[in-house]
């Protein structure tokens, strides 16, 4: 009987191997790399980060002067009438003239209460904020990939357990047929084995559909076309070396959500300094080179020049002293100070929540590992129990109820074991995500 069970198991294994080799094998590393390259959430944040970097690359421009050139030409065609004090009258039509104006203007803000220096620092902080937001999304996406990838593995293991049940039911049918043929069995036993086999076949079809559904979730996360085919590995590795002390000592420095909150607080503090700088006077330097030329083709007054041309260089300085602007600066400073307090509260809240989340996640991780160890032991007992029941059934010293109960115990043991493996992996992934340590998963 054992040899027959091995042959049936090998048959189902060959079917699975043929299916696997008909499709490319996707590793977790490849799934993560594809997600980091194609995932829309990551690409959007990468674009935002690039905008911050672009703005920062031009930050030094605030210290440079502004230089503008202007030029223009104006044509005039007028009808003029003049009446002088001595009673003389002059009148002419279609008097034409044109005027050319050109200038080069320089304006240089040399002091604004150090606001330009604060703005430059603020732009650099935004670059850091963009990088942290991108890293946070990367961590989140990697966690999603790990959970979905091993979700597929979980369903594959569930499929394997169903096929093992099918092999047991096939063996039950053969034993029932043999006993029935020699007059030692009953027809209901054969019918029941056939019913159980058909039920497992239906479960197998549902399981195959479920595997395809979970694969589509991974396709969406990797931004691959729907229906992309591949196979995944069939094991779920567990990291049993995570230590509570290590997580607590490094989470404050690695947790991207907490780092984002701290970065928002720094930006709020710089915004407050910017608003306070509006209280100070501003000093600007101005300089210009002007050229103007007016050409009159005809005039009606002998004192009006036919040609008038001016050009020259001028320079100076302007000091603007804020005195009263409807208390706008005072209001903006108070708003910025409130935002600093708000960001500090958010940071403290997230720091407190982080410690709680670590304790809960680590406790869940420990419980899941202990559960996994227990279920690993249970599956051995359940397999041995099924083997004994099958042998007793072959020898005719047991009944169908005992055999079905042992099969049900094996099925339940497999379900609990597979669920425990996946839950342990989820707990491990969550701990690493909280501590910002998921990136090494792709190494």
Backbone torsions as a table, in degrees:
resi	resn	phi	psi	omega
1	UNK	NA	-40.3	-179.6
2	UNK	-62.1	-39.5	-179.6
3	UNK	-64.6	-39.1	178.9
4	UNK	-65.6	-41.7	179.1
5	UNK	-62.1	-38.9	179.2
6	UNK	-65.1	-39.7	178.7
7	UNK	-63.7	-42.0	178.7
8	UNK	-65.3	-41.8	178.2
9	UNK	-62.2	-41.0	178.2
10	UNK	-63.4	-36.6	179.7
11	UNK	-62.5	-48.8	179.2
12	UNK	-64.7	-34.7	177.8
13	UNK	-64.3	-39.6	178.9
14	UNK	-65.7	-37.9	177.2
15	UNK	-61.3	-44.8	-179.9
16	UNK	-66.1	-39.1	179.8
17	UNK	-65.5	-40.1	178.0
18	UNK	-63.5	-40.6	177.4
19	UNK	-63.9	-41.2	-177.4
20	UNK	-65.9	-44.3	-176.4
21	UNK	-76.2	-14.7	174.5
22	UNK	-74.7	-14.3	-179.1
23	UNK	-126.3	150.7	178.7
24	UNK	-64.6	147.7	-179.6
25	UNK	-91.8	121.4	-178.3
26	UNK	-102.2	120.2	176.7
27	UNK	-87.6	164.3	177.7
28	UNK	-62.1	-40.5	178.9
29	UNK	-59.0	-43.3	-180.0
30	UNK	-68.5	-37.7	178.5
31	UNK	-64.0	-41.3	179.4
32	UNK	-67.7	-44.4	-179.5
33	UNK	-61.4	-40.9	178.6
34	UNK	-65.2	-40.1	178.6
35	UNK	-64.4	-44.1	-179.4
36	UNK	-62.9	-28.0	-179.1
37	UNK	-86.1	-36.1	-169.4
38	UNK	-110.6	-22.1	-172.2
39	UNK	-56.7	131.5	-173.9
40	UNK	-67.6	-38.5	179.0
41	UNK	-61.6	-41.9	179.2
42	UNK	-68.1	-41.0	-179.6
43	UNK	-65.0	-37.1	178.1
44	UNK	-65.3	-45.0	179.6
45	UNK	-69.5	-32.4	175.9
46	UNK	-64.1	-35.8	177.1
47	UNK	-66.9	-42.6	177.4
48	UNK	-61.2	-41.8	179.1
49	UNK	-63.2	-37.0	178.2
50	UNK	-66.1	-35.4	177.2
51	UNK	-64.6	-44.4	177.3
52	UNK	-59.4	-43.7	-179.8
53	UNK	-65.1	-37.6	178.9
54	UNK	-65.3	-45.2	178.4
55	UNK	-61.8	-39.7	-179.1
56	UNK	-68.1	-31.9	-179.7
57	UNK	-66.0	-21.0	178.1
58	UNK	-104.2	13.5	-176.3
59	UNK	-62.7	-35.1	-178.2
60	UNK	-68.1	-14.9	179.3
61	UNK	-62.9	-23.9	179.7
62	UNK	-65.1	-21.5	-179.4
63	UNK	-88.5	-7.0	-175.9
64	UNK	-95.3	154.6	178.1
65	UNK	-74.2	165.1	175.2
66	UNK	-106.1	129.4	-177.1
67	UNK	-124.5	122.4	-178.4
68	UNK	-128.7	142.2	175.7
69	UNK	-114.4	137.4	178.9
70	UNK	-130.5	142.3	174.8
71	UNK	-150.5	151.5	-179.8
72	UNK	-165.9	157.1	177.6
73	UNK	-135.0	139.9	-176.3
74	UNK	-130.9	127.5	178.0
75	UNK	-105.9	136.5	-179.0
76	UNK	-124.3	142.7	171.9
77	UNK	-140.8	106.3	-169.3
78	UNK	-124.9	153.9	166.7
79	UNK	-104.9	126.5	-174.1
80	UNK	-119.8	145.1	174.4
81	UNK	-140.6	126.8	-179.1
82	UNK	-127.1	142.3	174.0
83	UNK	-130.2	112.5	-174.7
84	UNK	-85.5	170.5	-176.6
85	UNK	-65.7	-29.7	-179.7
86	UNK	-84.3	8.5	177.1
87	UNK	92.3	-3.5	-179.9
88	UNK	-70.9	140.8	178.4
89	UNK	-119.9	136.4	176.6
90	UNK	-129.0	140.4	-178.2
91	UNK	-150.3	136.2	178.0
92	UNK	-153.8	149.1	179.1
93	UNK	-115.9	157.1	177.6
94	UNK	56.4	44.9	174.7
95	UNK	-80.6	119.8	-174.4
96	UNK	-107.3	144.0	175.2
97	UNK	-156.7	162.9	173.5
98	UNK	-142.4	150.8	-175.0
99	UNK	-130.1	131.1	177.5
100	UNK	-114.1	128.4	177.6
101	UNK	-126.9	134.2	176.7
102	UNK	-142.6	147.1	178.3
103	UNK	-158.0	152.6	171.7
104	UNK	-123.7	118.8	-173.5
105	UNK	-116.5	135.5	177.4
106	UNK	-120.5	131.0	176.6
107	UNK	-131.3	124.3	-174.4
108	UNK	-130.0	111.9	176.5
109	UNK	-81.9	110.3	-174.1
110	UNK	-100.3	-16.0	177.7
111	UNK	-153.0	128.1	177.0
112	UNK	-139.0	37.3	-178.5
113	UNK	72.8	27.0	-179.7
114	UNK	66.4	17.8	-178.1
115	UNK	-64.9	-36.5	-178.0
116	UNK	-65.3	-33.2	177.7
117	UNK	-69.2	-40.6	179.3
118	UNK	-65.6	-40.3	179.6
119	UNK	-63.2	-39.3	177.4
120	UNK	-61.7	-45.5	177.3
121	UNK	-62.1	-36.8	-179.0
122	UNK	-66.0	-39.7	177.9
123	UNK	-63.4	-37.4	177.1
124	UNK	-65.9	-37.2	177.6
125	UNK	-66.9	-32.5	176.3
126	UNK	-67.2	-34.2	174.9
127	UNK	-61.2	-45.4	177.7
128	UNK	-62.6	-40.3	178.4
129	UNK	-61.1	-43.2	178.9
130	UNK	-62.7	-41.1	178.8
131	UNK	-65.3	-39.7	179.0
132	UNK	-67.4	-40.6	178.6
133	UNK	-63.1	-39.4	178.2
134	UNK	-65.8	-43.3	179.9
135	UNK	-64.1	-38.9	179.0
136	UNK	-62.9	-43.0	178.7
137	UNK	-67.3	-37.0	177.5
138	UNK	-61.2	-45.0	178.8
139	UNK	-61.0	-43.9	-179.7
140	UNK	-63.6	-43.7	-179.3
141	UNK	-66.6	-38.8	178.3
142	UNK	-63.5	-42.5	178.0
143	UNK	-60.5	-40.7	178.7
144	UNK	-64.7	-42.3	179.6
145	UNK	-62.0	-46.0	-179.2
146	UNK	-60.1	-46.4	-177.6
147	UNK	-65.3	-41.5	-179.0
148	UNK	-73.5	-40.5	179.4
149	UNK	-58.7	-49.5	-180.0
150	UNK	-75.7	-15.7	169.8
151	UNK	-65.7	-38.2	175.4
152	UNK	-65.2	-44.2	178.4
153	UNK	-59.5	-41.2	178.8
154	UNK	-58.5	-46.5	-178.5
155	UNK	-68.2	-32.0	175.5
156	UNK	-65.8	-40.7	176.8
157	UNK	-65.0	-35.8	176.4
158	UNK	-64.5	-38.7	177.0
159	UNK	-62.8	-41.6	178.9
160	UNK	-63.3	-39.0	178.1
161	UNK	-65.3	-39.2	177.9
162	UNK	-63.0	-42.7	-179.5
163	UNK	-66.9	-30.8	174.9
164	UNK	-67.1	-39.9	175.5
165	UNK	-62.7	-38.1	177.7
166	UNK	-61.9	-42.6	179.4
167	UNK	-63.4	-36.2	177.2
168	UNK	-66.3	-39.9	179.8
169	UNK	-69.1	-35.6	174.9
170	UNK	-61.2	-43.9	178.6
171	UNK	-64.7	-38.1	176.2
172	UNK	-60.5	-41.9	179.5
173	UNK	-62.2	-42.5	-179.5
174	UNK	-64.7	-41.7	178.5
175	UNK	-65.1	-40.3	179.9
176	UNK	-65.4	-40.8	178.3
177	UNK	-63.4	-42.3	-178.9
178	UNK	-64.4	-45.5	-179.7
179	UNK	-66.8	-36.1	179.4
180	UNK	-67.4	-35.8	-177.9
181	UNK	-69.4	-26.7	-179.9
182	UNK	-101.4	6.0	175.5
183	UNK	81.0	16.7	-179.5
184	UNK	-104.2	-5.2	-176.5
185	UNK	-121.0	179.8	179.6
186	UNK	-126.1	151.3	-178.1
187	UNK	-61.4	-38.0	-179.9
188	UNK	-58.3	-32.3	179.0
189	UNK	-64.6	-41.5	177.9
190	UNK	-66.5	-42.9	179.5
191	UNK	-63.5	-40.6	-179.1
192	UNK	-65.8	-40.1	177.6
193	UNK	-62.6	-39.9	178.0
194	UNK	-65.6	-41.5	177.8
195	UNK	-61.8	-44.3	179.5
196	UNK	-63.6	-37.6	178.3
197	UNK	-65.3	-43.2	178.9
198	UNK	-64.1	-37.7	177.7
199	UNK	-62.9	-40.3	178.4
200	UNK	-69.0	-34.0	175.2
201	UNK	-62.4	-41.2	177.0
202	UNK	-64.2	-41.6	177.5
203	UNK	-62.2	-35.7	179.6
204	UNK	-65.1	-42.1	178.4
205	UNK	-62.7	-43.5	178.2
206	UNK	-62.8	-38.5	-178.4
207	UNK	-66.9	-39.6	177.1
208	UNK	-62.2	-40.6	177.8
209	UNK	-65.8	-38.4	179.3
210	UNK	-65.6	-38.9	177.4
211	UNK	-60.7	-43.1	178.9
212	UNK	-62.8	-37.6	179.9
213	UNK	-65.4	-42.9	179.7
214	UNK	-68.0	-34.7	176.5
215	UNK	-62.4	-37.8	178.4
216	UNK	-64.2	-34.3	175.2
217	UNK	-62.5	-41.1	177.7
218	UNK	-68.8	-37.4	176.1
219	UNK	-59.0	-42.8	-180.0
220	UNK	-64.4	-41.1	-179.8
221	UNK	-66.9	-36.1	179.3
222	UNK	-84.0	-1.8	-178.5
223	UNK	59.2	40.3	175.3
224	UNK	-98.5	156.3	178.8
225	UNK	-60.1	144.7	177.4
226	UNK	-60.5	139.6	-179.7
227	UNK	89.7	2.1	176.4
228	UNK	-61.0	129.0	-173.6
229	UNK	-101.6	141.2	176.1
230	UNK	-168.9	168.7	173.6
231	UNK	-120.3	158.9	179.0
232	UNK	-121.9	164.8	176.7
233	UNK	-67.7	159.6	-171.7
234	UNK	-108.4	19.6	177.9
235	UNK	-125.1	154.6	177.1
236	UNK	-118.8	100.7	179.4
237	UNK	-72.4	142.8	-178.3
238	UNK	-119.2	130.2	175.0
239	UNK	-89.5	111.8	-177.2
240	UNK	-99.4	10.6	-172.6
241	UNK	-109.3	16.5	179.0
242	UNK	-76.9	128.4	-178.0
243	UNK	-110.9	139.1	-179.2
244	UNK	-60.9	-44.3	-177.7
245	UNK	-61.9	-39.4	180.0
246	UNK	-66.1	-40.2	179.4
247	UNK	-64.3	-46.7	-178.5
248	UNK	-64.7	-36.3	-175.9
249	UNK	-75.4	-23.7	-175.6
250	UNK	-113.6	-11.1	-175.8
251	UNK	-61.6	-38.7	-178.7
252	UNK	-63.2	-28.0	-179.7
253	UNK	-92.8	-18.9	-173.0
254	UNK	-110.4	-25.8	-176.0
255	UNK	-65.8	114.6	-173.6
256	UNK	-68.5	-31.7	178.6
257	UNK	-64.8	-41.4	177.5
258	UNK	-69.0	-39.3	178.6
259	UNK	-65.1	-36.8	176.3
260	UNK	-63.1	-41.4	179.1
261	UNK	-63.7	-42.5	178.2
262	UNK	-64.2	-37.1	-179.8
263	UNK	-68.5	-39.4	176.5
264	UNK	-62.9	-34.7	177.7
265	UNK	-66.4	-42.5	178.5
266	UNK	-63.1	-39.9	178.7
267	UNK	-66.0	-39.2	177.8
268	UNK	-63.2	-38.4	178.2
269	UNK	-65.4	-38.9	177.4
270	UNK	-69.2	-35.1	176.2
271	UNK	-63.3	-39.3	176.6
272	UNK	-61.7	-41.9	177.6
273	UNK	-64.1	-37.6	177.6
274	UNK	-60.7	-45.0	-179.1
275	UNK	-65.5	-38.4	178.3
276	UNK	-66.1	-29.2	179.5
277	UNK	-65.8	-21.4	179.2
278	UNK	-68.7	-11.6	176.8
279	UNK	-75.6	-21.2	-172.8
280	UNK	-87.1	155.0	174.6
281	UNK	-66.1	159.7	174.6
282	UNK	-118.1	143.2	180.0
283	UNK	-121.8	126.3	179.8
284	UNK	-127.4	145.4	173.8
285	UNK	-105.7	135.7	178.8
286	UNK	-124.4	145.9	175.3
287	UNK	-153.8	148.7	-178.1
288	UNK	-154.6	149.0	170.0
289	UNK	-118.6	121.9	-173.7
290	UNK	-117.9	145.5	174.6
291	UNK	-138.6	132.0	179.3
292	UNK	-140.8	134.9	179.8
293	UNK	-141.1	125.0	177.7
294	UNK	-118.8	126.8	-178.3
295	UNK	-122.1	112.9	177.6
296	UNK	-99.7	122.3	179.7
297	UNK	-71.6	-30.0	177.4
298	UNK	-154.9	155.1	179.3
299	UNK	-137.4	159.4	176.7
300	UNK	-106.7	-8.0	178.3
301	UNK	-115.6	125.5	-176.0
302	UNK	-66.1	-15.7	178.8
303	UNK	-90.1	-6.8	177.8
304	UNK	-82.7	127.0	-177.6
305	UNK	-74.1	146.0	173.0
306	UNK	-76.6	-28.7	179.2
307	UNK	-133.7	128.5	177.9
308	UNK	-132.5	115.5	-175.5
309	UNK	-130.0	132.3	179.0
310	UNK	-134.2	138.9	172.4
311	UNK	-155.1	152.1	-179.1
312	UNK	170.5	177.9	-174.2
313	UNK	-118.8	137.9	176.4
314	UNK	-139.3	158.2	-178.2
315	UNK	-156.3	162.9	-179.8
316	UNK	178.0	-172.6	-179.3
317	UNK	-138.7	150.3	178.7
318	UNK	-128.7	130.4	175.7
319	UNK	-115.0	122.2	179.1
320	UNK	-109.6	119.0	-178.1
321	UNK	-109.8	114.3	178.4
322	UNK	-69.7	127.3	-180.0
323	UNK	-114.0	-52.9	179.8
324	UNK	-154.8	126.8	178.9
325	UNK	-136.4	46.8	178.6
326	UNK	61.8	29.1	177.8
327	UNK	62.7	21.3	-179.8
328	UNK	-64.1	-43.1	-178.7
329	UNK	-64.3	-43.2	179.2
330	UNK	-61.0	-43.1	179.1
331	UNK	-64.6	-43.0	-178.8
332	UNK	-66.1	-34.9	177.8
333	UNK	-66.3	-42.2	178.9
334	UNK	-65.0	-40.5	177.7
335	UNK	-62.3	-43.2	179.6
336	UNK	-65.5	-37.1	178.1
337	UNK	-66.6	-38.8	176.6
338	UNK	-64.4	-37.1	178.6
339	UNK	-66.4	-37.0	176.3
340	UNK	-61.8	-45.7	178.6
341	UNK	-62.7	-39.4	179.2
342	UNK	-62.9	-46.4	-179.8
343	UNK	-65.0	-32.4	176.7
344	UNK	-67.0	-41.4	177.6
345	UNK	-63.7	-41.2	178.3
346	UNK	-61.9	-42.6	179.6
347	UNK	-62.5	-48.1	-179.5
348	UNK	-62.4	-39.6	179.5
349	UNK	-63.5	-46.0	-179.6
350	UNK	-68.5	-33.6	177.8
351	UNK	-65.9	-42.0	177.5
352	UNK	-64.9	-43.3	179.4
353	UNK	-65.0	-32.5	-179.1
354	UNK	-62.2	-46.3	179.9
355	UNK	-62.0	-41.5	177.9
356	UNK	-63.8	-43.3	-179.7
357	UNK	-62.7	-37.5	179.5
358	UNK	-64.8	-47.1	179.7
359	UNK	-60.5	-44.3	-179.0
360	UNK	-65.9	-46.2	-177.8
361	UNK	-64.7	-39.9	-178.7
362	UNK	-70.2	-38.5	177.4
363	UNK	-63.1	-42.3	177.6
364	UNK	-62.7	-39.8	178.0
365	UNK	-60.8	-44.1	179.5
366	UNK	-65.5	-44.8	-179.1
367	UNK	-62.5	-42.6	-179.1
368	UNK	-65.7	-37.6	177.2
369	UNK	-65.2	-42.2	177.9
370	UNK	-64.5	-40.1	177.5
371	UNK	-63.4	-41.2	179.7
372	UNK	-62.0	-44.1	178.3
373	UNK	-60.2	-41.3	179.6
374	UNK	-65.0	-42.1	-178.8
375	UNK	-71.4	-30.3	174.1
376	UNK	-62.2	-38.5	177.1
377	UNK	-70.4	-40.0	-178.4
378	UNK	-64.0	-36.9	-177.1
379	UNK	-66.6	-33.2	176.2
380	UNK	-65.2	-43.3	178.9
381	UNK	-65.1	-40.6	-178.6
382	UNK	-66.5	-39.9	178.3
383	UNK	-65.2	-42.5	179.0
384	UNK	-64.2	-38.6	179.4
385	UNK	-64.0	-40.8	178.3
386	UNK	-65.7	-41.9	179.3
387	UNK	-59.9	-46.2	179.6
388	UNK	-62.4	-43.2	-178.8
389	UNK	-64.8	-39.8	178.6
390	UNK	-64.9	-40.6	178.3
391	UNK	-65.5	-41.5	178.4
392	UNK	-64.6	-37.7	178.4
393	UNK	-67.3	-38.8	178.5
394	UNK	-63.1	-36.0	-179.0
395	UNK	-84.2	-7.5	177.7
396	UNK	77.4	24.9	-179.3
397	UNK	-111.6	18.1	175.8
398	UNK	-138.2	177.8	178.1
399	UNK	-121.8	170.7	-175.2
400	UNK	-64.7	-32.6	-179.4
401	UNK	-65.0	-42.5	178.8
402	UNK	-63.7	-41.0	-179.5
403	UNK	-66.2	-44.3	179.8
404	UNK	-65.9	-35.4	178.6
405	UNK	-65.4	-40.1	178.3
406	UNK	-66.7	-37.6	176.7
407	UNK	-64.6	-41.9	179.4
408	UNK	-64.3	-38.0	177.8
409	UNK	-63.5	-39.3	178.1
410	UNK	-66.6	-42.0	178.9
411	UNK	-61.2	-45.8	178.8
412	UNK	-64.2	-38.6	179.5
413	UNK	-63.8	-41.6	177.0
414	UNK	-62.8	-44.6	-179.4
415	UNK	-60.2	-44.4	-179.9
416	UNK	-67.9	-39.5	-179.7
417	UNK	-64.6	-47.3	-179.7
418	UNK	-63.6	-42.0	177.7
419	UNK	-64.0	-38.3	-179.7
420	UNK	-67.3	-40.1	177.6
421	UNK	-60.9	-47.5	-177.8
422	UNK	-67.2	-41.6	179.4
423	UNK	-64.0	-37.8	177.8
424	UNK	-65.3	-40.7	178.3
425	UNK	-65.4	-39.7	177.1
426	UNK	-62.8	-43.0	179.1
427	UNK	-64.0	-40.6	177.3
428	UNK	-63.7	-43.9	-179.7
429	UNK	-62.9	-41.4	-179.9
430	UNK	-64.9	-40.6	177.4
431	UNK	-61.4	-45.3	-179.6
432	UNK	-67.9	-34.7	177.8
433	UNK	-66.1	-44.7	178.6
434	UNK	-59.0	-37.9	-177.5
435	UNK	-88.6	3.6	178.5
436	UNK	65.9	34.4	-174.7
437	UNK	-117.1	23.5	-178.4
438	UNK	-82.6	-20.7	-179.4
439	UNK	-58.4	-37.2	177.5
440	UNK	-60.5	-13.1	178.9
441	UNK	-60.7	-24.7	-176.2
442	UNK	-94.0	-2.5	-178.9
443	UNK	-80.4	NA	NA
